[in-house]
Amino acid sequence: RTAALTQGSRLLEDLGTSPVFFALALLTAATVVVVRRAWAGVPSVAVSVLVTLVVTAPLKDVFDRPRPATDLAITTLYGSSMPSTHAILTSACVTAVVMAPWWTSARWRRLVAWCGVIGCVVTAAAMVYLGGHWVTDVLVGWLLGTGITAAISAALSAARRRRVSRSA
């Protein structure tokens, strides 16, 4: 471990639990939605984040996996390790944004998807590096966050198409 990697990882960990970060992210998202008039994607993003928040704690109880040993860790996290809350939430947010119906450019959608994937990987690497999670905790979190969100987004999209076809 190096001082720079430890400091960067701790910064990401603090950022990921900071109310200020979440407030800024929400303000940025709201600004983008209002400026682009992209209201159609808001329900899938909101529902996906809420569902993943609601299911994370019970899933941690089901798995009841201990965190890495304290002699391996340079952070202190409490509770069960699997699935990673950071991984579930980051993958859910990225999946919801990428699957949202507001995209008019495939190029922008791909760019946002790649930035999101990089953000998820960097966040996960930081949590594993700090000893807060095992790699498998992160992989399961990504699968759950992406799967739950893809299912919600697909269901909302199908409902939206049905509503549009009925009104036409």
Secondary structure, DSSP 8 states (H G I E B T S, - for coil): --HHHHHHHHHHHHHHT-HHHHHHHHHHHHHHHHHHT-GGGHHHHHHHHHHHHHHHHHHHHHH----S-TTT-SS---S--SS-HHHHHHHHHHHHHHHSTT---HHHHHHHHHHHHHHHHHHHHHHHHTTS--HHHHHHHHHHHHHHHHHHHHHHHHHHHHHHHHH-
